[in-house]
């Protein structure tokens, strides 16, 4: 469904991704692990068109999206969360989610009162309470901001979700709630790439794991084999 073909990204003299190739099948959940600076977030930025590769191609459903703008990629079914949440500061939780649900053409929305039922249902599904829905981002905890990031991503109707440290700052109960939601979305056929330093939370969510170091793939396979690989343990776990 999604593939990187020999992708290189350089920032001046720094090589962030080094001839990187991998593919993700429809309905698959792939974990992306590695130490800080391994290139994980850069990969998400390349997939979303926030950075353009120095070399190589990116395809989505066999269509080359390498030169597409970000909004066109979202329309084709791929969206992401961010390590540092980026809500609209002057909008409530429900209003932030509504932005992701808006059609490309706003005219049809200008002549009817907003029905926020879908937005509220989505907010509740990621763990918000009714009393949270009209709060501003400045009133939310980091855990709630991460839940809002996930809800805004789901609101786009994406088929492929790129989750960047979605568990960071969450309590054990919140992690379980988000994990249950990811499992539910997978049963609907959604595809995931998940970056997480919380390996305990990541393990039950992924079919396959890719390990990176210095922008290059150093291991690929099931979670147990990858995390036991001596190259991964040296690069990622410091052993």
Number of C-alpha atoms within 10 A of each C-alpha: 16 19 20 21 15 16 21 23 23 15 9 7 6 10 16 22 28 18 17 17 17 14 14 18 13 15 18 19 24 25 25 24 26 24 17 13 13 21 24 24 20 18 24 22 18 21 28 24 21 13 17 21 22 13 15 16 20 25 16 20 13 10 12 13 19 21 13 13 14 19 13 13 19 19 14 17 15 24 26 24 24 18 16 14 17 13 19 14 11 12 16 19 27 24 20 23 29 22 15 16 17 13 12 8 7 9 9 9 11 8 8 8 7 9 9 13 10 14 23 20 13 21 24 16 16 23 18 18 11 11 7 18 18 13 15 18 22 12 11 14 12 16 17 21 22 28 27 27 26 26 26 27 24 22 21 22 18 19 21 27 23 27 24 24 18 27 24 16 15 19 11 10 10 17 18 14 17 21 19 15 15 19 16 12 16 17 11 11 13 19 25 26 22 25 25 22 19 13 13 9 16 20 17 11 20 19 14 20 25 21 26 25 23 19 24 18 20 16 19 18 15 16 21 11 14 20 22 10 14 14 17 23 14 10 17 19 12 9 9
